[in-house]
């Protein structure tokens, strides 16, 4: 999981340092959609990992 977190931070840093002005409007939209899918996937994986490693409280 640490490798995923490191990769996520490296990707965020890379994207913040990159200018996308040379892309057409349509390409920028596609890139944003693609990046949103990546973020969603990372959040899902992170949430599943957290749920697996969080002790479940018994509710009797």
mmCIF file of the N, C-alpha and C atoms, coordinates in Angstrom:
data_MODEL
# 
_entry.id   MODEL 
# 
loop_
_atom_site.group_PDB 
_atom_site.id 
_atom_site.type_symbol 
_atom_site.label_atom_id 
_atom_site.label_alt_id 
_atom_site.label_comp_id 
_atom_site.label_asym_id 
_atom_site.label_entity_id 
_atom_site.label_seq_id 
_atom_site.pdbx_PDB_ins_code 
_atom_site.Cartn_x 
_atom_site.Cartn_y 
_atom_site.Cartn_z 
_atom_site.occupancy 
_atom_site.B_iso_or_equiv 
_atom_site.pdbx_formal_charge 
_atom_site.auth_seq_id 
_atom_site.auth_comp_id 
_atom_site.auth_asym_id 
_atom_site.auth_atom_id 
_atom_site.pdbx_PDB_model_num 
ATOM 1   N N  . UNK A 1 1  ? 0.828   -1.192 0.000   1.00 0.00 ? 1  UNK A N  1 
ATOM 2   C CA . UNK A 1 1  ? 0.000   0.000  0.000   1.00 0.00 ? 1  UNK A CA 1 
ATOM 3   C C  . UNK A 1 1  ? 0.865   1.245  0.000   1.00 0.00 ? 1  UNK A C  1 
ATOM 4   N N  . UNK A 1 2  ? 2.023   1.175  0.649   1.00 0.00 ? 2  UNK A N  1 
ATOM 5   C CA . UNK A 1 2  ? 2.916   2.336  0.661   1.00 0.00 ? 2  UNK A CA 1 
ATOM 6   C C  . UNK A 1 2  ? 3.374   2.692  -0.743  1.00 0.00 ? 2  UNK A C  1 
ATOM 7   N N  . UNK A 1 3  ? 3.617   1.678  -1.564  1.00 0.00 ? 3  UNK A N  1 
ATOM 8   C CA . UNK A 1 3  ? 4.048   1.928  -2.945  1.00 0.00 ? 3  UNK A CA 1 
ATOM 9   C C  . UNK A 1 3  ? 2.959   2.666  -3.714  1.00 0.00 ? 3  UNK A C  1 
ATOM 10  N N  . UNK A 1 4  ? 1.708   2.308  -3.476  1.00 0.00 ? 4  UNK A N  1 
ATOM 11  C CA . UNK A 1 4  ? 0.592   2.983  -4.133  1.00 0.00 ? 4  UNK A CA 1 
ATOM 12  C C  . UNK A 1 4  ? 0.516   4.435  -3.693  1.00 0.00 ? 4  UNK A C  1 
ATOM 13  N N  . UNK A 1 5  ? 0.686   4.683  -2.416  1.00 0.00 ? 5  UNK A N  1 
ATOM 14  C CA . UNK A 1 5  ? 0.663   6.050  -1.899  1.00 0.00 ? 5  UNK A CA 1 
ATOM 15  C C  . UNK A 1 5  ? 1.800   6.868  -2.492  1.00 0.00 ? 5  UNK A C  1 
ATOM 16  N N  . UNK A 1 6  ? 2.989   6.287  -2.557  1.00 0.00 ? 6  UNK A N  1 
ATOM 17  C CA . UNK A 1 6  ? 4.136   6.980  -3.140  1.00 0.00 ? 6  UNK A CA 1 
ATOM 18  C C  . UNK A 1 6  ? 3.873   7.298  -4.602  1.00 0.00 ? 6  UNK A C  1 
ATOM 19  N N  . UNK A 1 7  ? 3.353   6.330  -5.337  1.00 0.00 ? 7  UNK A N  1 
ATOM 20  C CA . UNK A 1 7  ? 3.045   6.537  -6.751  1.00 0.00 ? 7  UNK A CA 1 
ATOM 21  C C  . UNK A 1 7  ? 2.009   7.634  -6.918  1.00 0.00 ? 7  UNK A C  1 
ATOM 22  N N  . UNK A 1 8  ? 1.005   7.641  -6.057  1.00 0.00 ? 8  UNK A N  1 
ATOM 23  C CA . UNK A 1 8  ? -0.040  8.662  -6.133  1.00 0.00 ? 8  UNK A CA 1 
ATOM 24  C C  . UNK A 1 8  ? 0.558   10.048 -5.940  1.00 0.00 ? 8  UNK A C  1 
ATOM 25  N N  . UNK A 1 9  ? 1.422   10.205 -4.947  1.00 0.00 ? 9  UNK A N  1 
ATOM 26  C CA . UNK A 1 9  ? 2.027   11.509 -4.684  1.00 0.00 ? 9  UNK A CA 1 
ATOM 27  C C  . UNK A 1 9  ? 2.955   11.933 -5.820  1.00 0.00 ? 9  UNK A C  1 
ATOM 28  N N  . UNK A 1 10 ? 3.682   10.975 -6.397  1.00 0.00 ? 10 UNK A N  1 
ATOM 29  C CA . UNK A 1 10 ? 4.550   11.289 -7.532  1.00 0.00 ? 10 UNK A CA 1 
ATOM 30  C C  . UNK A 1 10 ? 3.723   11.730 -8.735  1.00 0.00 ? 10 UNK A C  1 
ATOM 31  N N  . UNK A 1 11 ? 2.601   11.063 -8.966  1.00 0.00 ? 11 UNK A N  1 
ATOM 32  C CA . UNK A 1 11 ? 1.723   11.417 -10.074 1.00 0.00 ? 11 UNK A CA 1 
ATOM 33  C C  . UNK A 1 11 ? 1.137   12.812 -9.877  1.00 0.00 ? 11 UNK A C  1 
ATOM 34  N N  . UNK A 1 12 ? 0.682   13.111 -8.680  1.00 0.00 ? 12 UNK A N  1 
ATOM 35  C CA . UNK A 1 12 ? 0.138   14.435 -8.389  1.00 0.00 ? 12 UNK A CA 1 
ATOM 36  C C  . UNK A 1 12 ? 1.190   15.505 -8.633  1.00 0.00 ? 12 UNK A C  1 
ATOM 37  N N  . UNK A 1 13 ? 2.400   15.271 -8.155  1.00 0.00 ? 13 UNK A N  1 
ATOM 38  C CA . UNK A 1 13 ? 3.492   16.226 -8.337  1.00 0.00 ? 13 UNK A CA 1 
ATOM 39  C C  . UNK A 1 13 ? 3.792   16.434 -9.820  1.00 0.00 ? 13 UNK A C  1 
ATOM 40  N N  . UNK A 1 14 ? 3.866   15.355 -10.560 1.00 0.00 ? 14 UNK A N  1 
ATOM 41  C CA . UNK A 1 14 ? 4.136   15.435 -11.995 1.00 0.00 ? 14 UNK A CA 1 
ATOM 42  C C  . UNK A 1 14 ? 3.055   16.237 -12.709 1.00 0.00 ? 14 UNK A C  1 
ATOM 43  N N  . UNK A 1 15 ? 1.804   15.973 -12.369 1.00 0.00 ? 15 UNK A N  1 
ATOM 44  C CA . UNK A 1 15 ? 0.700   16.668 -13.028 1.00 0.00 ? 15 UNK A CA 1 
ATOM 45  C C  . UNK A 1 15 ? 0.680   18.152 -12.685 1.00 0.00 ? 15 UNK A C  1 
ATOM 46  N N  . UNK A 1 16 ? 1.034   18.490 -11.459 1.00 0.00 ? 16 UNK A N  1 
ATOM 47  C CA . UNK A 1 16 ? 1.062   19.891 -11.058 1.00 0.00 ? 16 UNK A CA 1 
ATOM 48  C C  . UNK A 1 16 ? 2.174   20.653 -11.770 1.00 0.00 ? 16 UNK A C  1 
ATOM 49  N N  . UNK A 1 17 ? 3.256   19.957 -12.105 1.00 0.00 ? 17 UNK A N  1 
ATOM 50  C CA . UNK A 1 17 ? 4.401   20.594 -12.747 1.00 0.00 ? 17 UNK A CA 1 
ATOM 51  C C  . UNK A 1 17 ? 4.302   20.609 -14.271 1.00 0.00 ? 17 UNK A C  1 
ATOM 52  N N  . UNK A 1 18 ? 3.260   20.006 -14.824 1.00 0.00 ? 18 UNK A N  1 
ATOM 53  C CA . UNK A 1 18 ? 3.130   19.881 -16.270 1.00 0.00 ? 18 UNK A CA 1 
ATOM 54  C C  . UNK A 1 18 ? 2.083   20.859 -16.788 1.00 0.00 ? 18 UNK A C  1 
ATOM 55  N N  . UNK A 1 19 ? 2.428   21.535 -17.871 1.00 0.00 ? 19 UNK A N  1 
ATOM 56  C CA . UNK A 1 19 ? 1.487   22.441 -18.531 1.00 0.00 ? 19 UNK A CA 1 
ATOM 57  C C  . UNK A 1 19 ? 0.783   21.676 -19.649 1.00 0.00 ? 19 UNK A C  1 
ATOM 58  N N  . UNK A 1 20 ? -0.519  21.814 -19.718 1.00 0.00 ? 20 UNK A N  1 
ATOM 59  C CA . UNK A 1 20 ? -1.292  21.106 -20.730 1.00 0.00 ? 20 UNK A CA 1 
ATOM 60  C C  . UNK A 1 20 ? -1.921  22.071 -21.732 1.00 0.00 ? 20 UNK A C  1 
ATOM 61  N N  . UNK A 1 21 ? -1.387  23.292 -21.800 1.00 0.00 ? 21 UNK A N  1 
ATOM 62  C CA . UNK A 1 21 ? -1.941  24.311 -22.690 1.00 0.00 ? 21 UNK A CA 1 
ATOM 63  C C  . UNK A 1 21 ? -1.850  23.912 -24.160 1.00 0.00 ? 21 UNK A C  1 
ATOM 64  N N  . UNK A 1 22 ? -0.870  23.073 -24.506 1.00 0.00 ? 22 UNK A N  1 
ATOM 65  C CA . UNK A 1 22 ? -0.683  22.681 -25.900 1.00 0.00 ? 22 UNK A CA 1 
ATOM 66  C C  . UNK A 1 22 ? -1.757  21.706 -26.378 1.00 0.00 ? 22 UNK A C  1 
ATOM 67  N N  . UNK A 1 23 ? -2.523  21.135 -25.453 1.00 0.00 ? 23 UNK A N  1 
ATOM 68  C CA . UNK A 1 23 ? -3.576  20.195 -25.833 1.00 0.00 ? 23 UNK A CA 1 
ATOM 69  C C  . UNK A 1 23 ? -4.816  20.952 -26.289 1.00 0.00 ? 23 UNK A C  1 
ATOM 70  N N  . UNK A 1 24 ? -5.547  20.344 -27.203 1.00 0.00 ? 24 UNK A N  1 
ATOM 71  C CA . UNK A 1 24 ? -6.809  20.946 -27.629 1.00 0.00 ? 24 UNK A CA 1 
ATOM 72  C C  . UNK A 1 24 ? -7.805  20.862 -26.465 1.00 0.00 ? 24 UNK A C  1 
ATOM 73  N N  . UNK A 1 25 ? -8.878  21.625 -26.575 1.00 0.00 ? 25 UNK A N  1 
ATOM 74  C CA . UNK A 1 25 ? -9.898  21.625 -25.528 1.00 0.00 ? 25 UNK A CA 1 
ATOM 75  C C  . UNK A 1 25 ? -10.450 20.208 -25.329 1.00 0.00 ? 25 UNK A C  1 
ATOM 76  N N  . UNK A 1 26 ? -10.699 19.516 -26.429 1.00 0.00 ? 26 UNK A N  1 
ATOM 77  C CA . UNK A 1 26 ? -11.236 18.151 -26.359 1.00 0.00 ? 26 UNK A CA 1 
ATOM 78  C C  . UNK A 1 26 ? -10.236 17.215 -25.676 1.00 0.00 ? 26 UNK A C  1 
ATOM 79  N N  . UNK A 1 27 ? -8.958  17.360 -25.993 1.00 0.00 ? 27 UNK A N  1 
ATOM 80  C CA . UNK A 1 27 ? -7.931  16.522 -25.368 1.00 0.00 ? 27 UNK A CA 1 
ATOM 81  C C  . UNK A 1 27 ? -7.821  16.808 -23.872 1.00 0.00 ? 27 UNK A C  1 
ATOM 82  N N  . UNK A 1 28 ? -7.943  18.080 -23.489 1.00 0.00 ? 28 UNK A N  1 
ATOM 83  C CA . UNK A 1 28 ? -7.892  18.437 -22.071 1.00 0.00 ? 28 UNK A CA 1 
ATOM 84  C C  . UNK A 1 28 ? -9.064  17.821 -21.317 1.00 0.00 ? 28 UNK A C  1 
ATOM 85  N N  . UNK A 1 29 ? -10.238 17.818 -21.929 1.00 0.00 ? 29 UNK A N  1 
ATOM 86  C CA . UNK A 1 29 ? -11.414 17.209 -21.301 1.00 0.00 ? 29 UNK A CA 1 
ATOM 87  C C  . UNK A 1 29 ? -11.193 15.711 -21.120 1.00 0.00 ? 29 UNK A C  1 
ATOM 88  N N  . UNK A 1 30 ? -10.694 15.042 -22.164 1.00 0.00 ? 30 UNK A N  1 
ATOM 89  C CA . UNK A 1 30 ? -10.423 13.600 -22.068 1.00 0.00 ? 30 UNK A CA 1 
ATOM 90  C C  . UNK A 1 30 ? -9.390  13.317 -20.990 1.00 0.00 ? 30 UNK A C  1 
ATOM 91  N N  . UNK A 1 31 ? -8.355  14.145 -20.912 1.00 0.00 ? 31 UNK A N  1 
ATOM 92  C CA . UNK A 1 31 ? -7.320  13.962 -19.897 1.00 0.00 ? 31 UNK A CA 1 
ATOM 93  C C  . UNK A 1 31 ? -7.913  14.126 -18.498 1.00 0.00 ? 31 UNK A C  1 
ATOM 94  N N  . UNK A 1 32 ? -8.752  15.146 -18.305 1.00 0.00 ? 32 UNK A N  1 
ATOM 95  C CA . UNK A 1 32 ? -9.386  15.355 -16.997 1.00 0.00 ? 32 UNK A CA 1 
ATOM 96  C C  . UNK A 1 32 ? -10.252 14.160 -16.609 1.00 0.00 ? 32 UNK A C  1 
ATOM 97  N N  . UNK A 1 33 ? -10.999 13.631 -17.576 1.00 0.00 ? 33 UNK A N  1 
ATOM 98  C CA . UNK A 1 33 ? -11.850 12.467 -17.296 1.00 0.00 ? 33 UNK A CA 1 
ATOM 99  C C  . UNK A 1 33 ? -10.999 11.256 -16.917 1.00 0.00 ? 33 UNK A C  1 
ATOM 100 N N  . UNK A 1 34 ? -9.910  11.063 -17.643 1.00 0.00 ? 34 UNK A N  1 
ATOM 101 C CA . UNK A 1 34 ? -9.004  9.950  -17.365 1.00 0.00 ? 34 UNK A CA 1 
ATOM 102 C C  . UNK A 1 34 ? -8.395  10.094 -15.972 1.00 0.00 ? 34 UNK A C  1 
ATOM 103 N N  . UNK A 1 35 ? -7.941  11.292 -15.643 1.00 0.00 ? 35 UNK A N  1 
ATOM 104 C CA . UNK A 1 35 ? -7.349  11.537 -14.327 1.00 0.00 ? 35 UNK A CA 1 
ATOM 105 C C  . UNK A 1 35 ? -8.386  11.352 -13.221 1.00 0.00 ? 35 UNK A C  1 
ATOM 106 N N  . UNK A 1 36 ? -9.627  11.751 -13.470 1.00 0.00 ? 36 UNK A N  1 
ATOM 107 C CA . UNK A 1 36 ? -10.689 11.560 -12.481 1.00 0.00 ? 36 UNK A CA 1 
ATOM 108 C C  . UNK A 1 36 ? -10.914 10.068 -12.230 1.00 0.00 ? 36 UNK A C  1 
ATOM 109 N N  . UNK A 1 37 ? -10.824 9.247  -13.281 1.00 0.00 ? 37 UNK A N  1 
ATOM 110 C CA . UNK A 1 37 ? -10.965 7.801  -13.116 1.00 0.00 ? 37 UNK A CA 1 
ATOM 111 C C  . UNK A 1 37 ? -9.825  7.241  -12.275 1.00 0.00 ? 37 UNK A C  1 
ATOM 112 N N  . UNK A 1 38 ? -8.607  7.736  -12.510 1.00 0.00 ? 38 UNK A N  1 
ATOM 113 C CA . UNK A 1 38 ? -7.452  7.283  -11.730 1.00 0.00 ? 38 UNK A CA 1 
ATOM 114 C C  . UNK A 1 38 ? -7.646  7.638  -10.262 1.00 0.00 ? 38 UNK A C  1 
ATOM 115 N N  . UNK A 1 39 ? -8.049  8.876  -9.993  1.00 0.00 ? 39 UNK A N  1 
ATOM 116 C CA . UNK A 1 39 ? -8.271  9.320  -8.614  1.00 0.00 ? 39 UNK A CA 1 
ATOM 117 C C  . UNK A 1 39 ? -9.338  8.455  -7.956  1.00 0.00 ? 39 UNK A C  1 
ATOM 118 N N  . UNK A 1 40 ? -10.421 8.196  -8.662  1.00 0.00 ? 40 UNK A N  1 
ATOM 119 C CA . UNK A 1 40 ? -11.502 7.375  -8.119  1.00 0.00 ? 40 UNK A CA 1 
ATOM 120 C C  . UNK A 1 40 ? -11.010 5.967  -7.791  1.00 0.00 ? 40 UNK A C  1 
ATOM 121 N N  . UNK A 1 41 ? -10.226 5.398  -8.688  1.00 0.00 ? 41 UNK A N  1 
ATOM 122 C CA . UNK A 1 41 ? -9.682  4.057  -8.460  1.00 0.00 ? 41 UNK A CA 1 
ATOM 123 C C  . UNK A 1 41 ? -8.770  4.041  -7.244  1.00 0.00 ? 41 UNK A C  1 
ATOM 124 N N  . UNK A 1 42 ? -7.900  5.042  -7.135  1.00 0.00 ? 42 UNK A N  1 
ATOM 125 C CA . UNK A 1 42 ? -6.998  5.117  -5.983  1.00 0.00 ? 42 UNK A CA 1 
ATOM 126 C C  . UNK A 1 42 ? -7.781  5.263  -4.684  1.00 0.00 ? 42 UNK A C  1 
ATOM 127 N N  . UNK A 1 43 ? -8.845  6.073  -4.700  1.00 0.00 ? 43 UNK A N  1 
ATOM 128 C CA . UNK A 1 43 ? -9.656  6.246  -3.498  1.00 0.00 ? 43 UNK A CA 1 
ATOM 129 C C  . UNK A 1 43 ? -10.362 4.945  -3.131  1.00 0.00 ? 43 UNK A C  1 
ATOM 130 N N  . UNK A 1 44 ? -10.876 4.227  -4.137  1.00 0.00 ? 44 UNK A N  1 
ATOM 131 C CA . UNK A 1 44 ? -11.552 2.950  -3.880  1.00 0.00 ? 44 UNK A CA 1 
ATOM 132 C C  . UNK A 1 44 ? -10.591 1.940  -3.264  1.00 0.00 ? 44 UNK A C  1 
ATOM 133 N N  . UNK A 1 45 ? -9.400  1.842  -3.835  1.00 0.00 ? 45 UNK A N  1 
ATOM 134 C CA . UNK A 1 45 ? -8.399  0.904  -3.326  1.00 0.00 ? 45 UNK A CA 1 
ATOM 135 C C  . UNK A 1 45 ? -8.006  1.279  -1.904  1.00 0.00 ? 45 UNK A C  1 
ATOM 136 N N  . UNK A 1 46 ? -7.807  2.567  -1.680  1.00 0.00 ? 46 UNK A N  1 
ATOM 137 C CA . UNK A 1 46 ? -7.423  3.047  -0.357  1.00 0.00 ? 46 UNK A CA 1 
ATOM 138 C C  . UNK A 1 46 ? -8.517  2.741  0.665   1.00 0.00 ? 46 UNK A C  1 
ATOM 139 N N  . UNK A 1 47 ? -9.768  2.963  0.283   1.00 0.00 ? 47 UNK A N  1 
ATOM 140 C CA . UNK A 1 47 ? -10.893 2.711  1.190   1.00 0.00 ? 47 UNK A CA 1 
ATOM 141 C C  . UNK A 1 47 ? -11.013 1.218  1.502   1.00 0.00 ? 47 UNK A C  1 
ATOM 142 N N  . UNK A 1 48 ? -10.872 0.364  0.480   1.00 0.00 ? 48 UNK A N  1 
ATOM 143 C CA . UNK A 1 48 ? -10.934 -1.085 0.713   1.00 0.00 ? 48 UNK A CA 1 
ATOM 144 C C  . UNK A 1 48 ? -9.812  -1.522 1.643   1.00 0.00 ? 48 UNK A C  1 
ATOM 145 N N  . UNK A 1 49 ? -8.625  -0.970 1.431   1.00 0.00 ? 49 UNK A N  1 
ATOM 146 C CA . UNK A 1 49 ? -7.472  -1.316 2.271   1.00 0.00 ? 49 UNK A CA 1 
ATOM 147 C C  . UNK A 1 49 ? -7.738  -0.892 3.713   1.00 0.00 ? 49 UNK A C  1 
ATOM 148 N N  . UNK A 1 50 ? -8.280  0.310  3.884   1.00 0.00 ? 50 UNK A N  1 
ATOM 149 C CA . UNK A 1 50 ? -8.567  0.820  5.225   1.00 0.00 ? 50 UNK A CA 1 
ATOM 150 C C  . UNK A 1 50 ? -9.618  -0.051 5.910   1.00 0.00 ? 50 UNK A C  1 
ATOM 151 N N  . UNK A 1 51 ? -10.641 -0.479 5.163   1.00 0.00 ? 51 UNK A N  1 
ATOM 152 C CA . UNK A 1 51 ? -11.698 -1.307 5.740   1.00 0.00 ? 51 UNK A CA 1 
ATOM 153 C C  . UNK A 1 51 ? -11.151 -2.675 6.159   1.00 0.00 ? 51 UNK A C  1 
ATOM 154 N N  . UNK A 1 52 ? -10.217 -3.214 5.394   1.00 0.00 ? 52 UNK A N  1 
ATOM 155 C CA . UNK A 1 52 ? -9.646  -4.520 5.716   1.00 0.00 ? 52 UNK A CA 1 
ATOM 156 C C  . UNK A 1 52 ? -8.767  -4.454 6.952   1.00 0.00 ? 52 UNK A C  1 
ATOM 157 N N  . UNK A 1 53 ? -8.192  -3.296 7.218   1.00 0.00 ? 53 UNK A N  1 
ATOM 158 C CA . UNK A 1 53 ? -7.251  -3.176 8.325   1.00 0.00 ? 53 UNK A CA 1 
ATOM 159 C C  . UNK A 1 53 ? -7.822  -2.428 9.524   1.00 0.00 ? 53 UNK A C  1 
ATOM 160 N N  . UNK A 1 54 ? -9.121  -2.151 9.492   1.00 0.00 ? 54 UNK A N  1 
ATOM 161 C CA . UNK A 1 54 ? -9.786  -1.497 10.610  1.00 0.00 ? 54 UNK A CA 1 
ATOM 162 C C  . UNK A 1 54 ? -10.535 -2.563 11.404  1.00 0.00 ? 54 UNK A C  1 
ATOM 163 N N  . UNK A 1 55 ? -10.251 -2.678 12.690  1.00 0.00 ? 55 UNK A N  1 
ATOM 164 C CA . UNK A 1 55 ? -10.974 -3.676 13.495  1.00 0.00 ? 55 UNK A CA 1 
ATOM 165 C C  . UNK A 1 55 ? -12.476 -3.401 13.468  1.00 0.00 ? 55 UNK A C  1 
ATOM 166 N N  . UNK A 1 56 ? -13.228 -4.443 13.260  1.00 0.00 ? 56 UNK A N  1 
ATOM 167 C CA . UNK A 1 56 ? -14.679 -4.303 13.235  1.00 0.00 ? 56 UNK A CA 1 
ATOM 168 C C  . UNK A 1 56 ? -15.217 -4.368 14.663  1.00 0.00 ? 56 UNK A C  1 
ATOM 169 N N  . UNK A 1 57 ? -16.088 -3.454 14.991  1.00 0.00 ? 57 UNK A N  1 
ATOM 170 C CA . UNK A 1 57 ? -16.689 -3.413 16.317  1.00 0.00 ? 57 UNK A CA 1 
ATOM 171 C C  . UNK A 1 57 ? -17.963 -4.249 16.280  1.00 0.00 ? 57 UNK A C  1 
ATOM 172 N N  . UNK A 1 58 ? -18.060 -5.170 17.200  1.00 0.00 ? 58 UNK A N  1 
ATOM 173 C CA . UNK A 1 58 ? -19.244 -6.021 17.279  1.00 0.00 ? 58 UNK A CA 1 
ATOM 174 C C  . UNK A 1 58 ? -20.403 -5.211 17.843  1.00 0.00 ? 58 UNK A C  1 
ATOM 175 N N  . UNK A 1 59 ? -21.559 -5.342 17.195  1.00 0.00 ? 59 UNK A N  1 
ATOM 176 C CA . UNK A 1 59 ? -22.740 -4.599 17.655  1.00 0.00 ? 59 UNK A CA 1 
ATOM 177 C C  . UNK A 1 59 ? -23.811 -5.591 18.090  1.00 0.00 ? 59 UNK A C  1 
ATOM 178 N N  . UNK A 1 60 ? -23.792 -5.937 19.369  1.00 0.00 ? 60 UNK A N  1 
ATOM 179 C CA . UNK A 1 60 ? -24.757 -6.906 19.897  1.00 0.00 ? 60 UNK A CA 1 
ATOM 180 C C  . UNK A 1 60 ? -25.861 -6.200 20.601  1.00 0.00 ? 60 UNK A C  1 
# 
